Amino acid sequence: MTRGRKPNLPKDGPPTEPADVPAPPDHLDEAAAAEFVRVAAELGTVGLIEQVDRAALAAYCVAWSRWISAEIAVAEMGTVVKSPTGFPIQNPHLSIANKAMTQIKSFAVEFGFTPAARVRVAQMMDPPDDNAATEEPAT
């Protein structure tokens, strides 16, 4: 994404005032709401969140909460459990955890939560060097 598509990115470093951070939606459970507040505050300090981002951030936080719940269940029951017929099967919570991790990663990239995504965000925030394109190489 180029800066032209996202004109609200700060051009001279982090903003001096935090962005207007959206409030967490009421439907979020306790873990999701806590993650929403934590992440929204972090994004707000660098000017990378707006009110329009509320739904996407809420979806990330729901996936986060599901991942936590599923990981706790896997830790308690193990990765293999007995089926109703007595045969060993993969713990269904492991599938839930894995799907939630995939969703988290997708949202993490969108919001710049991964190292590679932060590099891309930083590149978008750096003003282009106008002189680099117009200067002729020294001979």
Residue pairs with C-beta under 8 A, 6 or more apart in sequence:
1 120
1 124
2 124
3 9
3 11
3 124
3 125
6 124
8 47
8 50
9 47
9 48
9 124
9 125
10 46
10 47
10 125
11 125
11 127
12 127
13 125
14 45
14 46
14 47
15 46
15 47
18 41
18 44
18 45
18 47
19 43
19 44
19 47
19 48
19 49
19 50
20 44
20 50
20 51
21 40
21 41
21 43
21 44
21 49
22 40
22 49
22 50
22 51
22 53
22 54
22 57
23 54
24 32
24 33
24 36
24 37
24 40
24 58
24 61
25 36
25 54
25 58
27 58
28 36
28 58
28 61
28 62
28 65
29 65
31 64
31 65
31 68
31 69
32 58
32 61
32 62
32 64
32 65
33 61
35 60
35 61
35 64
35 65
36 57
36 58
36 61
39 57
39 60
39 61
39 111
39 113
40 49
40 57
43 49
43 53
43 57
43 111
48 111
48 112
48 121
49 57
53 111
56 107
56 110
56 111
57 107
57 111
59 103
59 107
60 103
60 104
60 107
60 108
60 111
63 100
63 103
63 104
63 107
64 100
64 104
66 96
66 100
67 97
67 100
67 101
67 104
69 96
70 93
70 94
70 96
70 97
70 100
71 93
71 97
73 91
73 93
74 91
74 93
74 94
74 97
77 91
77 93
78 91
79 90
79 91
79 94
80 88
80 89
80 90
80 91
81 88
81 89
81 90
81 91
81 92
82 88
82 89
83 89
105 114
107 113
108 114
108 117
109 116
109 117
110 117
111 117
112 118
112 120
112 121
